[in-house]
Amino acid sequence: MTAEQVGPASFGTSPTRWSTRGWLGAGTAGFLTLLAVLIALGGWALGHSQAVNTELIDRRSPALIASIRLEGALLNQETGIRGYGLTGNPVFLEPYTEGTAQERTALGQLRPLLDDDQRAADQLDEVLDRANAWREQYVRPVLDAPPGTTVALAEERAGTGKAAFDGLRASMRAGQEHLSVARADGRADLDVARTVRTWTFAAIIATVLAMTALVFVGLRRGVTRPLGNLSGQVRAVAGGDFGRPITAHGPADLRRLALDVESMRERLARELASSDRARSDLHEQAQELRRSNEELEQFAYVASHDLQEPLRKVASFCQLLQRRYAPELDARANQYIDFAVDGATRMQTLIEDLLSFSRVGRLHNQWQDIALEAVWRQVTAGHSVAVEETSAEISTGPLPTVAGDGTQLTMLFQNLLSNALKFRAPGRTPVIGLTAERDGDRWRFTFTDNGIGIEASFAERVFVIFQRLHTRDAYPGNGIGLAMCKKIVDFHGGAIALDPSHTGGARFTFTLPAAAAADGADSGTAGAGPGGAREPGAAPPGS
């Protein structure tokens, strides 16, 4: 049955009420029961084979090997003592000494292996008794003979020694024959156990394969084929055919799954239509924002050229009018002309400050590693006259290298320093300090002065453009310096704030991103800004 032939009624019809879980549960229970029986049988066969194999490898074979080593040790002793008896040279006793040590080692290995074989243990005792008798009858007399009589005594007792050692070797062969028979029996038992194990596991494998074939057929008919039908329809929907309905047949739970997928498809189709509408609206808003930005750019151009020209003309002609008709004007008229000139001049200054504020992040965005030591020296040199006039004391700690735009960072420190010099406390020598400390992947700076200070209630207001806390007669300026500082720090991904707890002046803290080179990065990332690696000249995020 194809997907086109299955209609919505297929969700309610099925040749069986059993779900996939029911079929799988019943089949799994039967399979696991049979598998448990087979595993128990296989475990018994494997355990029996392992026990027989362990008996053969760990006891019977090592016992026979140790017995052979014991025989070799006794032969070494017999060879050594016989050579000494024939020559009287102590050098020939070396095999005897080595054989004695080898005998002790072989006995130490053989004794524990014969705990469950009384006959072999008795034969070993007989061998040891005969060995002791051979030593008493032949070895010790030869070893204890006075110098010069060894050869004669050895020849005298040669027959007795040979008969004793032959009896010893006969006992050794009898014990080895018994151990060989036991080892052969063990190998026969192991062959039988292996045969039983092989047939058992063959039966297990055959049963598992048969059950696997049954499971495969059942899954194919009850699960795979319905799932394949359902997945084909889902792929069609995922490929873009969102209007295609989802249908299915098979076990009850697969039909319920198809119904859930169909519900999801309908909801996704509705959400997609809504998303398309929202995307269209967003595109229109982006176009509008782009047009607005272009208009703002045009306004900035007009403000920097066309608006300033009339202001210059107003100020120039007012001053010309005052000079030419000064004798005919009274004091009030001259005052009005001064007001007009001052207003035009201040308007021109406001326009220039506003343009400078708008250029932050727009014209200056050449990101690179900036050594602030050099920037600070340049800034203080530019204010050298004001510093000399006020006798200001300026101190700094070690300044780091940061990632940013050199022009903007210079403007940042210029505004901070000029504010500290301008808002100095009357009758007090200005004391200005700048320090930096590492804070994760950023540097935290502290700029402190002992000027008139800023009240805590104005901690946020001082960073708003054109917000002044004093009259122009008391302190000149347009109230843009700290607003410019905030915009520069924000552009670099940092934050600036006034420390309200500081007294006896003002203290500002701000953060800047650390240079990539300072963190051990290669020079290719030196242009990284707050958003990560960036080519030189690229604007940071949000610019």
C-alpha positions as CSV (number, residue, x, y, z in Angstrom):
1,M,0.0,0.0,0.0
2,T,1.5,3.4,-1.0
3,A,1.3,6.6,0.9
4,E,-1.3,7.9,-1.6
5,Q,-3.6,4.9,-1.0
6,V,-3.6,5.3,2.7
7,G,-6.2,7.9,3.8
8,P,-6.9,9.5,7.2
9,A,-9.1,6.5,8.0
10,S,-5.9,4.4,8.2
11,F,-5.3,5.8,11.7
12,G,-8.3,3.9,13.0
13,T,-7.9,0.6,11.2
14,S,-5.3,-2.1,11.8
15,P,-5.3,-5.9,11.6
16,T,-4.2,-6.2,15.2
17,R,-4.7,-4.4,18.5
18,W,-1.2,-5.2,19.6
19,S,1.2,-2.3,19.8
20,T,4.9,-2.4,19.0
21,R,5.7,-2.5,22.7
22,G,3.4,-5.5,23.1
23,W,4.9,-7.5,20.3
24,L,8.4,-6.6,21.4
25,G,7.6,-7.4,25.0
26,A,6.3,-10.9,24.3
27,G,9.1,-11.7,21.8
28,T,11.7,-10.4,24.1
29,A,10.4,-12.3,27.1
30,G,10.4,-15.6,25.1
31,F,13.8,-14.9,23.6
32,L,15.3,-14.0,27.0
33,T,13.9,-17.1,28.6
34,L,15.4,-19.3,26.0
35,L,18.6,-17.4,26.1
36,A,18.9,-17.8,29.9
37,V,18.6,-21.5,29.5
38,L,21.2,-21.6,26.8
39,I,23.5,-19.3,28.8
40,A,23.2,-21.6,31.8
41,L,24.0,-24.6,29.7
42,G,26.9,-22.8,28.1
43,G,28.2,-21.6,31.4
44,W,28.2,-25.2,32.8
45,A,30.0,-26.5,29.7
46,L,32.5,-23.6,29.8
47,G,33.1,-24.0,33.6
48,H,33.6,-27.8,33.2
49,S,36.0,-27.3,30.4
50,Q,37.9,-24.6,32.3
51,A,38.1,-26.9,35.4
52,V,39.5,-29.8,33.5
53,N,41.9,-27.5,31.6
54,T,43.0,-25.9,34.9
55,E,43.6,-29.3,36.5
56,L,45.8,-30.3,33.5
57,I,47.7,-27.1,33.2
58,D,48.1,-26.1,36.8
59,R,48.7,-29.5,38.5
60,R,49.3,-32.6,36.3
61,S,51.6,-31.1,33.7
62,P,53.6,-29.1,36.2
63,A,53.9,-32.2,38.4
64,L,55.3,-34.3,35.6
65,I,57.7,-31.4,34.7
66,A,58.9,-31.0,38.3
67,S,59.4,-34.8,38.6
68,I,61.6,-34.7,35.5
69,R,63.5,-31.8,36.9
70,L,64.0,-33.7,40.2
71,E,65.4,-36.6,38.2
72,G,67.8,-34.3,36.4
73,A,68.9,-32.8,39.7
74,L,69.7,-36.3,41.1
75,L,71.5,-37.2,37.9
76,N,73.6,-34.0,38.2
77,Q,74.5,-35.0,41.8
78,E,75.5,-38.6,40.6
79,T,77.6,-37.2,37.8
80,G,79.4,-34.7,40.1
81,I,80.1,-37.2,42.9
82,R,81.3,-39.9,40.4
83,G,83.7,-37.4,38.8
84,Y,85.0,-36.4,42.2
85,G,85.5,-40.1,43.1
86,L,87.4,-40.8,39.9
87,T,89.8,-37.8,40.1
88,G,89.7,-36.6,43.7
89,N,89.5,-33.0,42.2
90,P,87.0,-30.8,44.1
91,V,86.2,-29.0,40.9
92,F,84.1,-32.0,39.8
93,L,81.8,-31.4,42.8
94,E,80.2,-28.3,41.2
95,P,77.5,-30.4,39.4
96,Y,76.8,-32.1,42.7
97,T,76.3,-28.7,44.5
98,E,74.1,-27.4,41.6
99,G,72.1,-30.6,41.6
100,T,71.5,-30.4,45.4
101,A,70.0,-26.8,44.9
102,Q,68.0,-28.0,41.9
103,E,66.6,-30.9,44.0
104,R,65.3,-28.5,46.7
105,T,63.7,-26.3,44.1
106,A,62.0,-29.2,42.3
107,L,60.8,-30.7,45.6
108,G,59.3,-27.3,46.6
109,Q,57.4,-27.3,43.3
110,L,56.4,-30.9,43.3
111,R,55.1,-31.4,46.9
112,P,52.0,-29.0,46.7
113,L,51.0,-30.5,43.3
114,L,50.6,-34.0,44.8
115,D,48.2,-33.1,47.6
116,D,45.2,-34.9,45.9
117,D,47.2,-37.8,44.5
118,Q,48.2,-40.1,47.4
119,R,49.9,-42.7,45.2
120,A,52.2,-40.1,43.6
121,A,53.0,-38.7,47.0
122,D,53.9,-42.2,48.3
123,Q,56.1,-42.7,45.2
124,L,57.9,-39.4,45.9
125,D,58.5,-40.4,49.5
126,E,60.0,-43.7,48.2
127,V,62.3,-41.7,45.8
128,L,63.5,-39.5,48.7
129,D,64.1,-42.5,50.9
130,R,66.2,-44.2,48.2
131,A,68.1,-40.9,47.6
132,N,68.9,-40.7,51.2
133,A,70.1,-44.3,51.3
134,W,72.3,-43.6,48.2
135,R,73.9,-40.6,50.0
136,E,74.5,-42.6,53.1
137,Q,76.0,-45.6,51.3
138,Y,78.1,-43.8,48.7
139,V,78.1,-40.0,48.7
140,R,78.9,-39.1,52.3
141,P,81.7,-41.7,52.7
142,V,83.4,-40.3,49.5
143,L,82.9,-36.7,50.6
144,D,84.2,-37.4,54.1
145,A,87.3,-39.5,52.9
146,P,90.7,-38.0,53.9
147,P,92.7,-36.4,51.2
148,G,94.6,-39.0,49.1
149,T,92.1,-41.8,49.8
150,T,89.1,-40.4,47.9
151,V,89.8,-42.3,44.7
152,A,90.4,-45.6,46.4
153,L,87.3,-45.4,48.5
154,A,85.2,-44.4,45.5
155,E,86.4,-47.4,43.6
156,E,85.7,-49.6,46.6
157,R,82.1,-48.4,47.0
158,A,81.4,-48.0,43.3
159,G,79.3,-51.1,43.0
160,T,77.2,-50.3,46.1
161,G,76.6,-46.7,44.9
162,K,75.6,-47.9,41.4
163,A,73.1,-50.4,42.8
164,A,71.6,-47.8,45.1
165,F,71.3,-45.2,42.4
166,D,69.8,-47.7,39.9
167,G,67.1,-48.4,42.5
168,L,66.6,-44.7,42.9
169,R,66.2,-44.2,39.1
170,A,63.7,-47.1,39.0
171,S,61.6,-45.4,41.6
172,M,61.7,-42.1,39.7
173,R,60.6,-43.8,36.5
174,A,57.7,-45.5,38.3
175,G,56.5,-42.1,39.7
176,Q,56.9,-40.4,36.3
177,E,54.9,-43.2,34.6
178,H,52.1,-42.7,37.1
179,L,52.2,-38.9,36.5
180,S,52.3,-39.4,32.7
181,V,49.2,-41.7,32.9
182,A,47.4,-39.1,35.0
183,R,48.3,-36.3,32.5
184,A,47.1,-38.4,29.6
185,D,43.8,-39.0,31.4
186,G,43.5,-35.3,32.0
187,R,44.1,-34.6,28.3
188,A,41.4,-37.1,27.4
189,D,39.0,-35.5,29.9
190,L,39.9,-32.1,28.4
191,D,39.1,-33.3,24.8
192,V,35.7,-34.6,26.0
193,A,35.0,-31.3,27.8
194,R,36.0,-29.3,24.7
195,T,33.8,-31.4,22.5
196,V,30.8,-30.9,24.8
197,R,31.6,-27.2,25.0
198,T,31.9,-26.9,21.2
199,W,28.6,-28.6,20.6
200,T,26.9,-26.6,23.3
201,F,28.0,-23.3,21.9
202,A,27.2,-24.5,18.4
203,A,23.6,-25.2,19.6
204,I,23.5,-21.8,21.3
205,I,24.7,-20.0,18.2
206,A,22.2,-21.9,16.0
207,T,19.4,-21.0,18.3
208,V,20.4,-17.4,18.5
209,L,20.6,-17.2,14.7
210,A,17.2,-18.7,14.4
211,M,15.8,-16.3,16.9
212,T,17.5,-13.4,15.2
213,A,16.0,-14.4,11.9
214,L,12.5,-14.5,13.5
215,V,13.1,-11.2,15.2
216,F,14.3,-9.7,11.9
217,V,11.2,-10.9,10.0
218,G,8.9,-9.8,12.8
219,L,10.5,-6.3,13.0
220,R,10.5,-5.9,9.2
221,R,6.8,-6.7,9.0
222,G,5.6,-5.0,12.1
223,V,8.0,-2.1,12.5
224,T,10.5,-1.4,9.7
225,R,8.0,-1.4,6.9
226,P,5.5,0.9,8.6
227,L,8.3,3.1,9.8
228,G,9.8,3.3,6.3
229,N,6.4,4.4,5.0
230,L,6.2,7.0,7.7
231,S,9.8,8.3,7.4
232,G,9.3,8.6,3.6
233,Q,6.4,10.9,4.1
234,V,8.3,12.9,6.8
235,R,11.2,13.3,4.4
236,A,8.9,14.6,1.8
237,V,7.5,17.2,4.3
238,A,11.1,18.0,5.4
239,G,12.0,18.5,1.7
240,G,9.5,21.4,1.4
241,D,6.2,19.7,0.8
242,F,4.6,21.2,4.0
243,G,1.1,20.7,2.7
244,R,1.4,16.9,2.4
245,P,-0.6,15.0,5.1
246,I,1.0,12.3,7.1
247,T,-0.6,8.8,7.1
248,A,0.5,5.4,8.4
249,H,-0.5,1.8,9.1
250,G,0.9,-0.9,11.3
251,P,0.9,-1.4,15.1
252,A,-1.3,0.9,17.2
253,D,1.6,3.0,18.6
254,L,3.0,3.7,15.2
255,R,-0.4,5.0,14.1
256,R,-0.5,7.2,17.1
257,L,3.0,8.4,16.3
258,A,1.9,9.3,12.7
259,L,-1.0,11.2,14.2
260,D,1.4,13.2,16.4
261,V,3.7,13.9,13.5
262,E,0.7,15.1,11.5
263,S,-0.3,17.4,14.3
264,M,3.3,18.7,14.5
265,R,3.4,19.2,10.7
266,E,0.2,21.3,10.8
267,R,1.6,23.4,13.6
268,L,4.9,23.8,11.9
269,A,3.2,24.8,8.7
270,R,1.3,27.5,10.6
271,E,4.4,28.7,12.4
272,L,6.3,28.7,9.1
273,A,3.7,30.9,7.5
274,S,3.9,33.2,10.5
275,S,7.7,33.2,10.3
276,D,7.6,34.1,6.6
277,R,5.4,37.0,7.4
278,A,7.7,38.1,10.3
279,R,10.7,37.7,8.1
280,S,9.1,39.9,5.4
281,D,8.3,42.5,8.1
282,L,11.9,42.3,9.4
283,H,13.3,42.8,5.9
284,E,11.2,45.9,5.4
285,Q,12.4,47.2,8.8
286,A,16.0,46.5,7.9
287,Q,15.5,48.4,4.6
288,E,14.0,51.3,6.6
289,L,16.8,51.2,9.1
290,R,19.4,51.2,6.3
291,R,17.6,54.2,4.7
292,S,17.6,55.9,8.1
293,N,21.3,55.3,8.6
294,E,22.0,56.7,5.1
295,E,20.0,59.8,6.1
296,L,21.9,60.1,9.3
297,E,25.2,59.9,7.3
298,Q,23.9,62.6,5.1
299,F,22.9,64.7,8.1
300,A,26.4,64.2,9.6
301,Y,27.9,65.5,6.3
302,V,25.5,68.5,6.2
303,A,26.2,69.2,9.8
304,S,30.0,69.1,9.2
305,H,29.8,71.4,6.2
306,D,26.6,73.2,5.3
307,L,25.4,73.9,8.9
308,Q,28.7,75.2,10.1
309,E,29.1,77.6,7.2
310,P,26.0,79.8,8.1
311,L,27.2,79.8,11.7
312,R,30.6,81.1,10.7
313,K,28.9,83.8,8.5
314,V,26.6,84.8,11.4
315,A,29.6,85.2,13.8
316,S,31.8,86.9,11.2
317,F,29.2,89.5,10.1
318,C,28.2,90.2,13.7
319,Q,31.8,90.9,14.5
320,L,32.2,93.0,11.3
321,L,29.0,94.9,12.2
322,Q,30.4,95.6,15.6
323,R,33.7,96.9,14.4
324,R,32.3,99.1,11.6
325,Y,29.4,100.7,13.5
326,A,30.9,100.6,17.0
327,P,30.7,104.4,17.4
328,E,27.0,104.4,16.6
329,L,26.1,101.4,18.9
330,D,25.4,101.7,22.6
331,A,26.5,99.2,25.3
332,R,23.3,97.2,25.0
333,A,23.7,96.7,21.3
334,N,27.3,95.6,21.7
335,Q,26.2,93.2,24.4
336,Y,23.5,91.7,22.1
337,I,26.1,91.3,19.3
338,D,28.4,89.5,21.8
339,F,25.5,87.2,22.7
340,A,24.9,86.4,19.1
341,V,28.6,85.7,18.4
342,D,28.9,83.5,21.5
343,G,25.8,81.6,20.6
344,A,27.0,80.9,17.1
345,T,30.4,79.8,18.4
346,R,28.9,77.5,21.0
347,M,26.5,76.0,18.4
348,Q,29.5,75.3,16.1
349,T,31.4,73.7,19.0
350,L,28.3,71.6,19.8
351,I,28.1,70.4,16.2
352,E,31.8,69.5,16.2
353,D,31.4,67.6,19.5
354,L,28.3,65.8,18.2
355,L,30.2,64.8,15.0
356,S,33.1,63.5,17.1
357,F,30.7,61.5,19.2
358,S,29.0,60.0,16.1
359,R,32.4,59.0,14.6
360,V,33.3,56.6,17.4
361,G,33.1,53.1,16.0
362,R,32.2,54.5,12.5
363,L,35.4,56.1,11.2
364,H,37.9,54.8,13.7
365,N,37.9,51.0,13.9
366,Q,41.5,49.9,13.1
367,W,41.9,47.1,15.6
368,Q,45.4,46.1,16.6
369,D,47.5,45.6,19.7
370,I,48.0,48.9,21.4
371,A,50.8,49.6,23.9
372,L,49.1,51.9,26.4
373,E,52.5,53.1,27.8
374,A,53.1,54.9,24.5
375,V,49.5,56.2,24.3
376,W,49.7,57.6,27.9
377,R,53.0,59.3,27.2
378,Q,51.5,60.9,24.1
379,V,48.4,62.1,26.0
380,T,50.4,63.6,28.9
381,A,52.7,65.3,26.4
382,G,49.7,66.9,24.7
383,H,48.6,68.3,28.1
384,S,52.0,69.3,29.2
385,V,51.1,73.0,29.4
386,A,48.1,72.4,31.6
387,V,50.1,70.0,33.8
388,E,52.9,72.6,34.2
389,E,50.4,75.4,34.9
390,T,48.6,73.4,37.6
391,S,51.7,71.7,39.0
392,A,49.8,68.4,38.6
393,E,51.3,65.2,40.0
394,I,50.7,62.3,37.6
395,S,51.6,58.7,38.6
396,T,51.0,55.5,36.7
397,G,51.6,51.8,37.3
398,P,52.8,49.5,34.5
399,L,50.3,49.8,31.6
400,P,49.6,46.7,29.4
401,T,49.1,46.1,25.8
402,V,45.4,45.9,24.8
403,A,43.4,45.1,21.7
404,G,41.6,48.1,20.2
405,D,41.7,51.2,18.1
406,G,44.6,53.5,18.8
407,T,42.8,56.7,17.9
408,Q,39.8,56.0,20.1
409,L,42.0,54.9,23.1
410,T,44.0,58.1,22.8
411,M,40.7,60.1,22.9
412,L,39.6,58.0,26.0
413,F,42.7,59.0,28.0
414,Q,42.7,62.5,26.7
415,N,39.1,63.1,28.0
416,L,39.9,61.5,31.4
417,L,43.0,63.5,31.9
418,S,41.5,66.8,30.6
419,N,38.5,66.4,33.0
420,A,40.8,65.7,35.9
421,L,42.8,68.9,35.2
422,K,39.7,71.0,34.5
423,F,37.7,69.9,37.5
424,R,40.5,70.3,40.0
425,A,39.8,71.5,43.5
426,P,40.6,75.2,44.2
427,G,43.7,75.6,46.3
428,R,44.8,72.0,45.9
429,T,47.5,70.6,43.7
430,P,46.0,68.0,41.3
431,V,47.1,64.5,42.0
432,I,46.2,62.0,39.2
433,G,46.8,58.3,39.2
434,L,46.3,55.5,36.6
435,T,46.7,51.8,37.4
436,A,45.8,48.5,35.6
437,E,45.4,44.9,36.8
438,R,44.5,41.7,34.9
439,D,40.9,40.4,35.2
440,G,40.6,37.2,33.2
441,D,40.8,38.0,29.5
442,R,40.5,41.8,30.2
443,W,42.4,44.5,31.9
444,R,40.7,46.6,34.6
445,F,41.9,50.2,34.9
446,T,41.5,52.7,37.7
447,F,41.7,56.4,37.1
448,T,41.8,58.5,40.2
449,D,42.0,62.3,40.9
450,N,41.7,64.6,43.9
451,G,39.4,67.2,42.2
452,I,36.0,68.4,43.2
453,G,34.5,64.9,42.8
454,I,31.1,63.8,41.6
455,E,28.1,63.0,43.9
456,A,26.9,59.4,43.9
457,S,23.5,60.5,42.7
458,F,25.0,61.7,39.4
459,A,27.0,58.4,38.8
460,E,24.9,57.6,35.7
461,R,24.0,61.1,34.5
462,V,27.7,62.1,34.0
463,F,27.9,59.6,31.1
464,V,24.9,61.0,29.2
465,I,25.8,63.3,26.3
466,F,25.5,67.1,26.9
467,Q,24.6,66.5,30.6
468,R,26.4,69.1,32.6
469,L,26.6,69.4,36.4
470,H,28.0,73.0,36.4
471,T,27.4,76.2,34.5
472,R,29.6,77.2,31.6
473,D,30.8,80.2,33.6
474,A,32.2,77.9,36.3
475,Y,33.7,75.2,34.0
476,P,33.8,75.5,30.2
477,G,32.7,72.6,27.9
478,N,29.7,71.0,26.4
479,G,29.3,67.9,28.7
480,I,30.5,65.4,26.1
481,G,33.8,64.1,27.5
482,L,32.6,61.3,29.8
483,A,29.9,60.4,27.2
484,M,32.6,60.0,24.7
485,C,34.6,57.8,27.2
486,K,31.6,55.6,27.7
487,K,31.0,55.1,24.0
488,I,34.6,54.3,23.4
489,V,34.8,51.7,26.2
490,D,31.4,50.2,25.1
491,F,32.7,50.0,21.6
492,H,35.7,47.9,22.9
493,G,33.4,45.5,24.7
494,G,34.2,46.9,28.2
495,A,32.4,48.9,30.9
496,I,33.1,52.2,32.6
497,A,31.7,53.3,35.9
498,L,32.1,55.9,38.6
499,D,33.2,54.6,42.0
500,P,30.6,56.2,44.4
501,S,32.5,55.0,47.5
502,H,35.6,57.1,46.7
503,T,35.9,60.4,48.5
504,G,38.2,63.3,48.1
505,G,38.0,63.4,44.3
506,A,36.7,61.1,41.5
507,R,37.6,57.6,40.6
508,F,36.6,55.9,37.4
509,T,37.0,52.1,36.6
510,F,36.9,50.7,33.2
511,T,37.8,47.5,31.3
512,L,39.5,46.8,28.0
513,P,40.2,43.5,26.2
514,A,43.7,42.1,26.6
515,A,45.9,41.8,23.5
516,A,46.0,38.3,21.9
517,A,49.8,38.4,21.9
518,A,49.9,38.9,25.6
519,D,48.1,35.6,26.0
520,G,50.7,33.7,24.0
521,A,48.7,33.7,20.7
522,D,50.4,34.0,17.4
523,S,50.7,37.4,15.6
524,G,47.9,36.5,13.2
525,T,45.3,37.2,15.9
526,A,46.7,40.6,16.9
527,G,43.8,42.3,15.3
528,A,41.2,40.6,17.6
529,G,38.6,42.8,19.1
530,P,36.0,42.1,21.8
531,G,34.2,39.7,19.6
532,G,37.2,37.5,18.7
533,A,39.7,37.3,15.8
534,R,39.3,40.2,13.3
535,E,41.2,41.4,10.3
536,P,42.7,44.9,10.8
537,G,40.2,47.6,9.9
538,A,37.1,45.4,10.4
539,A,34.4,46.8,12.7
540,P,33.6,45.0,15.9
541,P,30.2,43.5,16.6
542,G,27.4,46.0,16.9
543,S,29.3,48.8,15.2
